[in-house]
Amino acid sequence: MTGMCAQARKAWDKAAIVPGLDEDLWRMAICGQPVSRDAFQSADSDCGWRIAGSHIIALAPLGSRKHVEPVLRLALAS
């Protein structure tokens, strides 16, 4: 998890795992949107996220990006 501060690592570690996806690469933002570890503070990414307090906040509004449906479909299929 290069480029992440200790606070971001703590938030990542406590965030919900997305069932069916690699827990080292994917977590669930507090709003329920899947986010990618590699997209920390990346507003240009469909899977971008930041921290607020001790929570992961998705940078893209839920459902506004084309990646959300396929990622959730994969997660729910397992």
LINZI-V484352 format. One line per field, one symbol per residue. ss: DSSP state (H for helix, E for strand, C for the rest). phi: phi as a letter, one per 20 degrees, with the letter a starting at -180 (. if undefined). A space follows every 10 residues. Layout:
BEGIN
ss->???
phi->???
END
This chain:
BEGIN
ss->CCCCCHHHHH HHHHCEECCC CCCCCEEECC CCCEEEHHHE CCCCCCCCEE EECCEEEECC CCCCCCHHHH HHHHHHHC
phi->.fndfgffff fffeffeegn dgffdcbdfg enefcegfdg mdfeefdfbb dcmddedfee ggnedfffff fffffffe
END
